[in-house]
């Protein structure tokens, strides 16, 4: 699971709503995957990123996107690494509101809720 | 994609004429594709085949995604006259296919050889560029290698011959999925080119005929004159041997000849590739048919930097096809099933696309995504009774609608049953999108009947084409999702609908 994906996921435990974002990430196994750098692609992802959530998940992230980031290769490469090359293979995602834990296994987060949990 | 050094002036001068078979309902997609990808002209769709002219080489032709198989056209003419149900007369009709116009046969075979030789040249240059021989690379070596390349080319051009070295396994380096893909199809190409080389003197050509008959003609052949397709093939074979001096080889021929006789035309062609185009080298385990998966993705308006979701991805076929065609996109596949996700993971790995496509284990009716966070949704909604209670097509569409951006597109493959369920949905007051349903295809070309009946033309359309508009008319809006296009397609034993929606406005407004 890439950090870009973590940035999108929100807990859907009943009654939690927007307070289910962001999920707290606990990684036990992480791998760095070299991914071909595409500055244009990274630049397009930046506006979609929830920055606070990204800061929580990763330590080496600039505080916020700098102005003119589209042309700042150093910045884009840093973001490329954080968003696309860090791969969480094993760990958990925790709903900040309910505490519910979702496991990550082989890089795939399992966010299925049980039948009881999906009942309103 | 690595740049392949090409020598200009080696492309076929005028275009060559081809035809493709396509699954029923996919013909409009194929017509659009050959125009866009191959700059094809004279594009016609007649009764299950798309005919077109293009200057493209094998590399580009190989990229066709919505076709089943590709053939070089030898001839297309009016259907065989079987009105006189006389075996003798019919046999002479078949022989006329070959004897009336031997020029067109020889021209087609010459074109075929040129295509294969041109491809072999490029292959060879690519090989040298990608797999340099193992030795210390110094300045001089590089210069010498370049000289060698040019010399090789000259030799190729002068002698008109084309002999491929056997690719040694030791020289193979891991250079990403592109090369792997090429290697897989390398064998097929090598075989084809070696055969073309053998056939430099056309008298040495070995061939095999495969024949297909359909329609009323087929019934006449089998029931009334006892002429099964194999027999037709055999007769054609004998005529070819007499006319050109070729030898038949049923096991491993240089040249394959394909004949299709039906009530609309008689078509003869040379299959261009050994393996059908629909069979993808990069897909390990196919779920949905690759041609349909690509067609779904082609409607979805995937742009660079988009977030594309398949919330019922199964083995990931749709995402694989999309990622191959539109690579600079963020793809996420989701499924509830452990086994499907494992299969998808395997597929992604085999295709070298693990870095392009993320996987989640989630339920489509309960997506852990914020509202309006997804740009495009493409999905093959599973058919049959696999759903749990309460998980019907409407709840699925509702959740998809929620996570989709305003203006975003949803492209779905729906079974007839699902489509019917949606038809019965409550009619919203939102009018049908003015974008209309047509994919902008020209009217079906006319086909002349024998006997010189000029002036009377027959428009040939499949029942599928006609029903696409009908199908769109019957698809009501779903909440803020407005139907844009609807195409009926064949999945073999069953039919299905490709339905595209667009989200017009936010929910709750």
Interface residues (C-beta under 8 A of the other chain):
Chain A: X1 X2 X4 X5 X8 X9 X10 X11 X12 X18 X20 X21 X33 X35 X38 X40 X41 X44 X45 X48 X84 X106 X107 X108 X109 X110 X111 X112 X113 X118
Chain B: X304 X305 X307 X328 X330 X332 X336 X341 X345 X354 X355 X358 X359 X360 X361 X362 X363 X366 X367 X368 X369 X370 X373
